[in-house]
Amino acid sequence: MSIPLLGYKPSSQNARVDGYDIGGDDQPKIFSAENTFSLSEMNNLIQAAYRQIFFHAFRSDREIFLESQLRNRQITVRDFIRGLLLSETFYNSFYEKNSNYRFVEQCIQRVLGRDVYNEREKIAWSIKIATKGLAGFIDELLDTDEYMENFGYDVVPYRRRRVLAGREQGERPFNITSPRYDEYYRAILGFPQIIWQTEVRSYRPQEQKAQAGSPALYMDMARSLPSRANTPSSTSVSNINYMSKVPYRKTN
């Protein structure tokens, strides 16, 4: 018998109140497969899914088989998101490098598009990881009413209600507030590193820089050439045999 999800109350009005803001550049762009027909639009949707789940996907991190299935409409966007969450890259980069509580926070931010409400929500979902494993936790998270009402089967998850009309600045991105590695693993990997710069660099405006063909560009090269000037002779005048220098005709 599986333990039911513990109850928790939302503690943030940001996630419960519908947004009535006027759309702008700061508003998230919604990628949906429902009206996506061209190959370029599908590629943009796949890139948006990688950015949402991995933040950045290298060539070795890409799931080629899942991408092929999504392009051929064999799976939905929700299935593609599930495949990324269960991939080896996500497992090694997030699940192994964090505790269950922090991993729950990472998944809720990326899957539901919001921050966790409180510690009680972390505890409730961490119990699901302990009892049902990683796959069971991901399935229940994707089956929640919150995910289905906001994203459904065809929409890539995105950050919801990041820009607030009553504040000068919106909420910071997930990758800044919740980095991939926990503090413990960041210390093991040796970052952040402090690099001291020993060279003092000076700034020169563009209009003061030497243009093409200027002699200043060849100054260093000219200074590096060896000196070939003729040095004056040190021969004394008294040692010169003038008679041997005068040409004359020999007779037999």
Backbone as a ProteinNet text record, in pm:
[ID]
protein_1_A
[PRIMARY]
MSIPLLGYKPSSQNARVDGYDIGGDDQPKIFSAENTFSLSEMNNLIQAAYRQIFFHAFRSDREIFLESQLRNRQITVRDFIRGLLLSETFYNSFYEKNSNYRFVEQCIQRVLGRDVYNEREKIAWSIKIATKGLAGFIDELLDTDEYMENFGYDVVPYRRRRVLAGREQGERPFNITSPRYDEYYRAILGFPQIIWQTEVRSYRPQEQKAQAGSPALYMDMARSLPSRANTPSSTSVSNINYMSKVPYRKTN
[TERTIARY]
85.8	0	88.6	70.8	152	99.1	189.1	152.2	96.7	-21.4	-75.7	4.6	-7.3	64.4	12.2	102.6	63.3	4.7	-90.1	-152.9	-65.8	-67	6.3	-70.3	-62.3	-134.9	-40.3	-84	1.1	21.4	144.4	177.3	215.4	197.9	235.2	115.2	79.2	-28.6	13	142.1	193.1	146.8	141.1	107.4	-42.5	-120.7	-264.2	-347.4	-294.3	-370.7	-340.7	-443.9	-426.5	-365.6	-285.2	-218	-301.8	-304.7	-375.3	-280.5	-153.6	-54.2	-57.8	-17.9	-7.3	120.5	111.1	226.7	336.4	459.4	574.7	693.5	811.5	932.6	968	924.2	957.1	863.8	755.4	662.1	717.9	693.5	747.7	681.1	759	706.9	660.5	537	477.3	500.3	555.8	580.4	481.7	399	298	308.5	293.7	299.4	165.9	64	-68.7	-74.5	-7.8	-7.8	131.2	213.2	348.4	350.5	384.8	381	515.5	590.8	717	828.8	937.1	1050.9	1122.1	1132.9	1200.4	1123	989.9	909.8	924.1	932.1	950.4	1088.7	1190.3	1324.2	1328.7	1258.5	1253	1182.5	1079.9	1009	1100.5	1176.7	1267.6	1376.9	1428.3	1529.6	1472.1	1346.7	1282.8	1267.1	1237.7	1225.9	1360.5	1467	1600.5	1638.4	1607.6	1640.1	1562.5	1438.6	1356.4	1403.6	1441.1	1476.7	1625.8	1710.6	1855.9	1920.2	1854.1	1904	1997.4	2083.1	2167.6	2201.7	2184.7	2211.3	2325.3	2431.7	2539.5	2498	2582.7	2549.7	2538.8	2622.2	2617.3	2496.9	2432.6	2317.7	2185.6	2184.6	2059.6	2007.2	1876	1807.3	1754	1835.3	1803.5	1678.9	1666.1	1551.6	1421.2	1420.9	1301.2	1268.1	1371.6	1347.2	1282.3	1330	1272.1	1126.3	1096.7	957.7	868.3	917.3	835.8	813.8	916.5	899.9	799.5	795.9	702.9	567.4	544.6	417.1	384.9	487.9	465.8	447.4	500.4	482	438.4	387	346.8	461.2	441.5	542.5	557	447.2	451.9	537.8	527.1	611.6	758.1	781.6	919.7	979.7	901.8	948.3	977.3	891.7	914.1	1044.4	1071	1194.6	1318	1311.7	1424.9	1446.6	1339	1351.2	1407.3	1383.8	1433.7	1562.8	1620.1	1740.7	1861.9	1967.9	2091.4	2153.3	2139.2	2194.5	2128.1	1995.5	1924.3	1951.9	1964.9	1993.5	2131.1	2231.2	2367.2	2386.9	2317.9	2341.8	2257.5	2140.7	2050.7	2021.7	1985.7	1944.5	2062.7	2174.7	2290.3	2362.5	2346.7	2421.7	2341.2	2223.6	2139.6	2068.1	2022.7	1939	1797.6	1713.6	1576.9	1498.6	1520.9	1448.2	1487.5	1614.9	1659.9	1622.1	1622.2	1581.1	1432.7	1350.6	1209.2	1193.9	1271	1265.7	1305.1	1410.2	1453.6	1343.6	1279.2	1178.1	1052.6	1010	890.3	914.1	1031.7	1062.3	1060.3	1114.1	1124.7	997.6	925.8	807.4	681.6	661.5	540.5	558.7	683	705.6	688.9	712.3	699.3	795.1	811	889.2	803.6	869.6	796.5	726.4	611.2	535.6	605.4	644.1	703	775.9	828.6	901.2	808.7	684.3	590.6	571.1	571.9	560.3	684.1	802.2	923.4	917	871	863.3	763.2	649.1	545	595.7	663.8	711.8	836.8	918.7	1035.2	994.4	878.7	827.6	792.7	744.4	714.3	841.5	950.3	1076.6	1122.8	1107.9	1154.2	1068.8	940.1	851.4	832.9	829.1	801.7	921.1	1029.3	1145.9	1136.1	1239.6	1246.1	1137.2	1116	1016	875.5	844.1	712.7	688.6	791.9	780	755.1	829.8	811.9	671.7	622.9	490.2	381.6	390.1	287.7	294.9	416.4	429.4	368.5	386.1	328.2	178.4	127.8	-15.5	-94.9	-30	-101.5	-196.1	-299.9	-395.2	-328.7	-232.5	-164	-89.3	-20.8	51.7	-44.7	-147.1	-239.7	-319.1	-353.8	-432	-347.4	-220.9	-135.9	-63.8	-26.2	54.5	-9.8	-77.8	-143.2	-43.6	-82.9	0.3	89.4	63.1	129.7	215.2	212	282.4	408.4	519	643.5	632.1	666.4	659.7	745.3	699.8	770.9	752.8	831.2	824.6	697	610.4	482.6	493.1	434.9	423.2	557.4	654	784.6	786.1	717.9	714	588.6	605.4	494.6	473.5	347.9	317.7	342.9	332	347.5	490.6	586.5	726.2	811.9	919.7	1009.6	1083.5	1117.8	1189.6	1113.2	1116.5	1049.4	1135.1	1091.3	1165.5	1284.9	1390.7	1511.8	1493.1	1566.1	1551.6	1589.9	1539.4	1562.6	1709.6	1777.6	1917.4	2007.4	1961.8	2039	2003.2	1874.1	1832.3	1859.9	1853.4	1877.1	1976.9	2106.4	2205.7	2200.5	2261.2	2253.2	2316.4	2431.9	2502.2	2474.9	2463.5	2447.8	2580.5	2574.7	2694.9	2802.6	2762.3	2859	2936.1	2865.7	2931.5	3003.5	2958.6	3032.7	3169.5	3176.9	3306.4	3396.6	3339.2	3419.1	3474.1	3389.8	3431.2	3522.1	3530.7	3625.9	3576.9	3448.8	3401	3294	3277	3340.1	3486.7	3568.3	3709.7	3740.2	3833.9	3878.7	4008.1	4006	4122	4176.7	4299.3	4364.1	4432.7	4409.4	4468	4596.7	4706.6	4837.2	4871.5	4808	4838	4741.3	4796.5	4715.3	4682.9	4557.9	4514.6	4461.1	4496.4	4451.1	4354.5	4263.4	4162.9	4201.2	4195.6	4222.8	4101.7	4048.8	3932.2	3961.2	3856.1	3870.4	3932.9	3900.2	3953.6	4102.6	4156.1	4297.7	4381.9	4320.1	4394.8	4451.9	4567.1	4632	4549.6	4532.2	4457.1	4549.2	4489.2	4566	4660	4786.2	4885.7	4962.3	4927.5	4995.9	5135.2	5239.6	5375.3	5382.7	5287.8	5291.7	5270.6	5202.9	5179.8	5308.6	5408.2	5533.3	5648.1	5617	5722.1	5791.7	5714.6	5775	5859	5813	5889.9	6021.7	6018.4	6140.2	6240.5	6190.6	6279.9	6342.1	6276.3	6329.7	6438.7	6453.7	6556.7	6694.7	6796.7	6933.3	6992.6	7076.5	7139.4	7248.4	7245.9	7344.6	7424.8	7431.8	7505.8	7657.2	7729.9	7875.4	7945.7	8025.1	8100.9	8225.4	8267.7	8388.2	8514.2	8609.5	8735.6	8824.2	8894.1	8985.5	9132.2	9162.2	9299.2	9362	9482.7	9551.2	9606.8	9614.8	9664.1	9812.9	9886.8	10030.8	10066.4	9972.6	9999.2	9963.5	9920.3	9881	10004.3	10028.4	10138.9	10086.2	10114.1	10062.4	10125.2	10254.1	10321.4	10261.6	10212.5	10151.9	10012.4	9954	9820.5	9823	9939.8	9948	9965.9	9881.1	9895.6	10015.6	10088.3	10200.5	10211.7	10285	10300.5	10434.7	10432	10555.4	10620.1	10753.2	10828.5	10911.4	10931.4	11011.1	11160.2
-119.9	0	123.8	206.4	326.3	437.1	518.2	629.1	742.2	792	903.2	1030.4	1119.7	1245.5	1328.2	1374.5	1456.3	1588.6	1638.3	1764.9	1883.4	1983.6	2106.9	2220.9	2337.8	2454.2	2549.4	2605.4	2704.8	2826.1	2869.1	2984.9	3106.2	3098.8	3208.9	3247.6	3374.5	3422.8	3430.1	3428.6	3442.3	3327.9	3207.3	3090.7	3067.6	3125.4	3097.3	3201.1	3320.9	3428	3427.6	3431.3	3437	3570.8	3566	3687.2	3764	3894.7	3982	4088.3	4055.6	4150.2	4156.4	4271.5	4288.2	4221.5	4140.1	4066	4156.1	4116.4	4192.4	4100.2	4161.3	4082.2	3997.1	4041.3	3967	3849.1	3843.1	3732.9	3606.1	3489.3	3364.7	3330.8	3275.6	3231.2	3087	3062.2	2930.3	2849.1	2730.5	2638.4	2522.7	2508.4	2403.3	2324.1	2191.9	2105.5	2097	2158.5	2149.7	2221.8	2337.1	2415	2420.6	2323.6	2317.2	2217.7	2267.3	2181.9	2175.3	2283.5	2284.2	2223.7	2187.4	2126.4	2227.1	2351.5	2453.5	2483.1	2486.7	2509.2	2394	2272	2157.6	2159.8	2201.6	2213	2318.7	2429.1	2532	2479.7	2400.1	2341.1	2245.8	2166	2071.6	2147.5	2254	2334.1	2397.8	2441.5	2499.6	2395.6	2271.5	2164.9	2136.3	2135.2	2114.4	2228.8	2351.4	2464.8	2459.1	2415.8	2410.8	2301.9	2186.3	2073.4	2072.7	2086.8	2079.5	2216.5	2322.5	2458.7	2471.2	2373.8	2370.9	2226.2	2187.2	2049.4	2048.7	1976.6	1955.5	1847.3	1827.2	1728.8	1588.5	1559.5	1427.8	1411.4	1521.3	1514.6	1496.5	1512.2	1508.2	1364.8	1354.8	1226	1214	1156.2	1151.1	1066.3	955.6	866.8	934.9	1005.2	1077.1	1190.5	1259.3	1366.8	1311.6	1196.4	1136.6	1097.9	1042.9	1004.9	1127.7	1237.1	1358	1421.4	1423.4	1480.8	1401.3	1270.6	1185.3	1170.2	1249.5	1249.7	1113.8	1037.8	909.3	926.7	1033.6	1064.9	1210	1246.4	1383.9	1460.3	1591.1	1673.1	1629.7	1591.8	1543.6	1417.7	1327.1	1208	1244.4	1344.6	1388.9	1448.3	1526.5	1582.4	1470.3	1369.6	1256.3	1183.6	1166.7	1102.1	1180.5	1313.9	1395.8	1387.2	1381.1	1373	1237.9	1134.3	1001.1	967.9	1063.1	1038.1	1025.9	972.2	956.5	1090.4	1187.8	1320.7	1385.2	1380.2	1441.1	1365	1233.7	1152	1185.3	1193.8	1220	1364.2	1456.2	1598.1	1653.1	1594.6	1650.2	1552.1	1429.5	1335.1	1291.4	1259.7	1212.4	1324.8	1448.4	1559.6	1638.4	1591.6	1665	1568.6	1622.4	1545.1	1535	1451.5	1435.5	1565.9	1642	1768.4	1868	1876.3	1969.2	1919	1789.7	1734.7	1761.6	1752.8	1788	1933.8	2020.8	2162.1	2184.2	2115	2127.6	2082.6	1971.3	1916.2	2002.3	2051.7	2135.8	2264.4	2320	2441.2	2416.8	2305.1	2278.1	2217.6	2139.7	2070.7	2153.7	2208.4	2285.5	2434.5	2479.7	2619.6	2717.2	2675.8	2764.4	2716.9	2801.4	2762.9	2678.2	2604.8	2525.3	2618.3	2573.8	2656.7	2668.2	2555.1	2553.9	2420.9	2404.3	2281.6	2160.6	2180.8	2068.4	2005.8	2088.4	2035.2	1953.9	2000	1922.8	1786.5	1785.4	1659.6	1565.1	1618.8	1535.1	1465.9	1540.2	1479.6	1395.7	1427.2	1343.7	1206.2	1196.8	1065.9	981.8	1046.5	974	917.7	991.8	940.9	820.2	827.7	718.4	592.7	608.2	491.5	437.9	526.8	484.3	497.2	551.6	566.4	688.3	705.6	822.6	820.5	705.6	698.8	721.4	663.6	684.2	828.7	894.3	1035.8	1122.1	1097.3	1175.8	1153.5	1030.7	1002.3	1074.2	1071.9	1139.4	1290.6	1343.7	1487.8	1531.4	1450.7	1483	1455.5	1374.3	1343.5	1439.3	1534.1	1625.7	1715.2	1759.8	1850.9	1983.1	2024.4	2150.7	2144.4	2033.5	2020.9	2009.3	1927.7	1904.9	2030.7	2110.3	2231.5	2340.4	2345.7	2452.5	2415.6	2288.9	2249.5	2139.3	2047	1940.6	1847.2	1798.8	1702.8	1767.2	1890.9	1948.3	2070.5	2125.3	2249.9	2218.4	2282.8	2269.3	2350.8	2295	2372.9	2498	2603.3	2730.7	2796	2898.6	2971.8	3054.7	3026.3	3095.4	3213.1	3325.2	3442.4	3488.9	3499.5	3548.1	3699.6	3768.6	3913.7	3956.8	4037.3	4084	4232.5	4270.3	4410.6	4500.4	4449	4531.2	4541.6	4487.6	4492.4	4545.3	4612.4	4666.5	4554.9	4448.9	4336.7	4208.2	4119.3	3991.2	3892.2	3767.9	3664	3620.6	3582	3540.5	3403.7	3373.3	3243.1	3127.7	3008.6	2890.7	2851.6	2866.7	2822.8	2908.9	3028.2	3114.5	3086.4	3076	3049.7	2906.1	2812.4	2670.9	2614.4	2629.6	2575.3	2424	2368.9	2224.9	2144.9	2190	2116.8	2179.5	2095.1	2141.8	2198	2265.6	2328.5	2225.3	2107	2001.9	1959.3	1936.7	1893.2	2008.2	2130.4	2244	2255.9	2224.5	2228.1	2115.6	1997.9	1886.2	1915.9	1972.4	2002.2	2124.2	2200.4	2311.1	2438.9	2465.5	2593.1	2645.5	2776.9	2877.2	2899.7	2924.5	2946.9	3096.2	3138.7	3278.3	3284.2	3355.2	3366	3507.4	3515.7	3645.7	3682.1	3801.3	3848.6	3924.3	3871	3934	4040.8	4037.9	4135.5	4252.5	4371.8	4492.5	4533.2	4536	4570.2	4712.6	4782.3	4920.3	4927.2	5019.2	5036.6	5154.7	5132.5	5237.6	5251.6	5371.2	5389.4	5347.3	5313.8	5264.6	5368.7	5495.9	5598.7	5623.8	5580.3	5598.1	5478	5371.4	5253.5	5273.4	5213.6	5227.3	5157.4	5226.2	5170.5	5088.5	5020	4937.6	5025	4984	5059.3	5160.1	5176.5	5273.9	5222.1	5308.6	5263.4	5211.8	5254	5209.1	5058.8	4998.9	4855.1	4776.1	4838.4	4769.5	4814.5	4890.7	4941.1	4828.4	4736.6	4625.7	4536.3	4515.9	4433.9	4502.4	4634.4	4707.4	4705.3	4711.4	4710.5	4573.3	4469.1	4334.3	4297.9	4374.4	4344.4	4376.8	4293.4	4322.3	4442.5	4512.7	4631.9	4590.8	4648.1	4616.5	4739.3	4839.2	4961.2	4934.9	4997.7	4980.3	5056.1	4983.6	5046.4	5113.6	5226.4	5297.1	5215.4	5226.9	5154	5213.3	5124.2	5167.9	5171.3	5165.3	5164.6	5303.3	5308.2	5436	5484.2	5614.6	5671.9	5643.9	5635.2	5613.1	5473.4	5382.5	5244.2	5215.9	5317.3	5296.6	5310.7	5213	5217.8	5280.8	5411	5482.7	5437	5394.5	5357.4	5230.5	5141.4	5018.9	5044.2	5154.9	5187.2	5260.2	5317.7	5394.1	5298.1	5302.8	5212.2	5253.7	5158.2	5187.9	5075.9	5103.7	5008.9	4938	4807.9	4730.5	4721.3	4721.7	4707.9	4580.6	4520.4	4397.2	4430.9
0	0	0	-98.8	-111.5	-21.4	28.8	115.2	29.6	60.7	-19.9	1.1	-93.9	-85.8	30.3	115.6	228.7	181.4	257.6	221.4	256.2	171.2	197	132.7	194.8	146.7	75.6	-34.2	-101.7	-12.5	-2	80.6	-2.8	-134.4	-223.3	-307.8	-304.2	-389.7	-535.1	-558.6	-693.9	-782.9	-730.1	-811.2	-820.5	-729	-727.5	-802.6	-817	-881.1	-1029.6	-1110.4	-1255.9	-1295.6	-1399.5	-1444.9	-1546	-1529.1	-1623.4	-1678.4	-1681.6	-1731.3	-1883.1	-1934.4	-2078.7	-2125.7	-2228.8	-2276.4	-2328.4	-2303.8	-2349.2	-2370.4	-2379.8	-2401.1	-2279.9	-2160.4	-2039.5	-2015.9	-2087.4	-2070	-2134.4	-2073.2	-2130.4	-2263.4	-2353.3	-2481.5	-2467.9	-2508.1	-2491.7	-2619	-2601.2	-2712.5	-2700.5	-2801.4	-2802.9	-2931.9	-2920.9	-3038.4	-3110.2	-3054.5	-3115.2	-3249	-3257.6	-3380.8	-3444.4	-3416.6	-3471.2	-3586.7	-3704.8	-3823.3	-3895.1	-3897.3	-3971.1	-3886.5	-3955.8	-3888.4	-3798.6	-3843.4	-3762.5	-3634.1	-3642.8	-3523.1	-3424.1	-3474.3	-3385.5	-3321.7	-3397	-3340.8	-3229.9	-3249.5	-3145.4	-3020.7	-3039.5	-2925.5	-2848.3	-2919.9	-2854	-2778.8	-2838	-2768.8	-2643	-2648.7	-2530	-2420.1	-2456.5	-2356.8	-2291.4	-2369.9	-2312.7	-2218.6	-2256.1	-2170.2	-2039.5	-2045.5	-1925.1	-1829.4	-1880.2	-1794.5	-1763.6	-1863.2	-1842.7	-1825.5	-1863.3	-1875.8	-1994.7	-2016.9	-2137.1	-2166.8	-2290.9	-2332.6	-2433	-2399.5	-2494.4	-2594.5	-2693.4	-2795.5	-2735.1	-2637.9	-2574.2	-2482.1	-2444.5	-2355.1	-2428.6	-2557.3	-2632.7	-2642.8	-2635.3	-2647.1	-2790.6	-2877.4	-3020.2	-3045.7	-2976.1	-2998.6	-2957.8	-2845.7	-2803.6	-2900.2	-2948.8	-3045.5	-3172.7	-3219.5	-3340.3	-3317.8	-3203.1	-3173.8	-3167	-3108.7	-3098	-3234.6	-3318.8	-3452.2	-3536	-3515.9	-3590.6	-3522.1	-3415.1	-3343.1	-3281.6	-3249.5	-3183	-3032.4	-2976.9	-2835.7	-2823.7	-2708.3	-2680.9	-2617.4	-2603.7	-2536.5	-2390.7	-2328.8	-2190.1	-2179.8	-2276	-2276.6	-2298.1	-2381.7	-2405.4	-2277.6	-2204.4	-2077.5	-1978	-1976.7	-1886.1	-1922.1	-2051.4	-2093.3	-2052.8	-2059.8	-2017.5	-1867.1	-1790.8	-1645.4	-1600.7	-1680.4	-1647.4	-1722.2	-1791.6	-1869.9	-1778.5	-1835.2	-1758.9	-1724.7	-1813.3	-1787.2	-1667.5	-1661.8	-1549.8	-1420.7	-1431.3	-1312.8	-1255.5	-1341.9	-1294.7	-1251.1	-1314.6	-1288.5	-1174.8	-1149.2	-1049	-934.9	-970.4	-866.6	-779.8	-841.2	-765	-692.2	-735.9	-678.5	-575.4	-537.1	-444.3	-350.8	-239	-148.8	-206.9	-144.6	-193.5	-184.1	-77.4	-62.1	-170.6	-196.8	-301	-439.5	-460	-588.7	-614.3	-510.8	-524	-565	-503.9	-539.9	-685.2	-730	-868.9	-964.9	-935.6	-1026.5	-1029.4	-915.7	-913.3	-991.2	-979.1	-1053.4	-1203.2	-1247	-1390	-1448.6	-1372.3	-1425.2	-1405.4	-1285.8	-1257.7	-1282.9	-1306	-1341.5	-1227.8	-1105	-989	-880.1	-779.1	-662.1	-568.5	-482.3	-383.6	-286.1	-235.9	-143.4	-8.1	47.6	180.8	201.2	321.2	354.4	357	390.3	395.4	256.8	154.1	18.5	-17.7	22.5	-3.1	65.2	189.3	263.7	198.8	155.5	96	-30.4	-117.3	-241.6	-220.4	-121.2	-93.8	-43.2	23.6	64.7	-57.4	-163	-287.4	-349.3	-342.6	-395.8	-314.9	-182.5	-96.6	-111.6	-142.6	-149.3	-291.1	-391	-528.3	-620.9	-571.9	-656.7	-747.4	-829.4	-916.4	-1022.3	-1087	-1193.4	-1138.4	-1022.1	-963.7	-923.9	-872.8	-837.2	-960.5	-1067.9	-1190.9	-1248.9	-1248.8	-1303.5	-1225	-1091.7	-1011.7	-1028.1	-1045.9	-1064.4	-1197.7	-1301.9	-1432.5	-1437.1	-1346	-1341.8	-1253.8	-1190.3	-1101.7	-1181.7	-1114.3	-1179.7	-1216.2	-1136.4	-1164.3	-1295.7	-1322.1	-1448.5	-1566.2	-1553.4	-1664.7	-1697.8	-1596.6	-1623	-1687.6	-1655.5	-1707.3	-1836.3	-1851.3	-1967.1	-2050.7	-1988.6	-2063.8	-2130.5	-2249.1	-2321.1	-2426.2	-2464.2	-2580.9	-2551.7	-2431.8	-2400.8	-2320.6	-2359.7	-2285.1	-2155.8	-2040.6	-1915.9	-1922.9	-1857.1	-1856.8	-1720.7	-1697	-1570.3	-1566.9	-1471.3	-1460.5	-1363.8	-1403.1	-1317.3	-1263.5	-1353.5	-1310.5	-1297	-1384.8	-1383	-1308.4	-1203	-1121.4	-1144.1	-1161.8	-1190.7	-1071.4	-950.6	-830.9	-782.2	-856.1	-814.6	-927.6	-889.8	-991.3	-1064.3	-992	-1050.8	-1025.2	-1124.2	-1109.5	-1032.7	-1030.9	-961.2	-1044.8	-975.8	-1045	-1108.9	-1216.2	-1283.9	-1192.5	-1228.1	-1146.5	-1142.7	-1255.5	-1259.7	-1172.9	-1133.4	-1044.6	-898.6	-870.2	-732.8	-690.5	-783.2	-751.9	-851.6	-827.1	-919.9	-924.5	-1027	-1050.5	-936.7	-886.2	-782.7	-647	-546.5	-410.1	-359	-244.2	-189.1	-159.9	-115.7	-84.3	-208.7	-319.4	-442.5	-511.2	-490.4	-546.2	-481.1	-351.4	-283.3	-331	-360.5	-409.9	-549.4	-634.9	-771.6	-780.3	-672.5	-670.4	-732	-730.1	-778.5	-682.4	-673	-760.1	-725.4	-827.7	-810	-820.7	-738.6	-741.5	-821.7	-930.9	-1019.4	-1007.8	-961.9	-948.7	-1079.9	-1123.6	-1248.1	-1217.2	-1266.2	-1241.3	-1344	-1457.9	-1564.3	-1555.2	-1554.5	-1550.5	-1694.1	-1724.6	-1860	-1862.8	-1967.1	-1984.5	-2101.5	-2090.9	-2195.5	-2283.8	-2413.7	-2511	-2601.7	-2616.1	-2703.8	-2847	-2918.6	-3054.9	-3146.7	-3126.5	-3216.2	-3192.7	-3077.3	-3049.5	-3089.3	-3131.5	-3172.6	-3312.9	-3339	-3469.6	-3576.8	-3688.3	-3799.3	-3889.2	-3984.9	-4077.4	-4160.4	-4168.7	-4242.9	-4160.4	-4035.5	-3951.8	-3914.6	-3915.8	-3877.8	-3734.5	-3649	-3510.1	-3497.9	-3596.5	-3591.4	-3614.3	-3678.9	-3710.5	-3620.1	-3516.5	-3430	-3354.1	-3300.7	-3226.7	-3317.7	-3441	-3533.9	-3570	-3588.6	-3622.8	-3507.1	-3386.1	-3271.3	-3249.3	-3296.4	-3276.8	-3376.8	-3486.2	-3586.4	-3532	-3564.2	-3516.5	-3588.4	-3520.4	-3577.1	-3675.9	-3799.4	-3903.1	-3946.9	-3868.2	-3905.4	-3907.6	-4005.2	-4016.9	-3904.3	-3834.7	-3726.6	-3783.2	-3731.2	-3783.2	-3760.9	-3854	-3846	-3736.4	-3671.8	-3564.4	-3608.8	-3742.9	-3794.1	-3782.3	-3735.5	-3720	-3854.9	-3873.4	-3998.6	-4017.5	-3911.2	-3921.1	-3967.8	-3960.8	-4000.3	-4145.9	-4218.1	-4356.9	-4446.9	-4536.8	-4632.7	-4761.2	-4774.7	-4889.6	-5020.9	-5020.1	-5142.3	-5202.7	-5117.1	-5169.5	-5224.6	-5189.3	-5237.8	-5371.9	-5409	-5533	-5649.5	-5749.6	-5862.7	-5950	-6006.2	-6093.9	-6196.1	-6308.9	-6418.2	-6404.6	-6411.3	-6403.6	-6540.5	-6542.1	-6668.5	-6661.8	-6777	-6781.9	-6776.6
[MASK]
++++++++++++++++++++++++++++++++++++++++++++++++++++++++++++++++++++++++++++++++++++++++++++++++++++++++++++++++++++++++++++++++++++++++++++++++++++++++++++++++++++++++++++++++++++++++++++++++++++++++++++++++++++++++++++++++++++++++++++++++++++++++++++

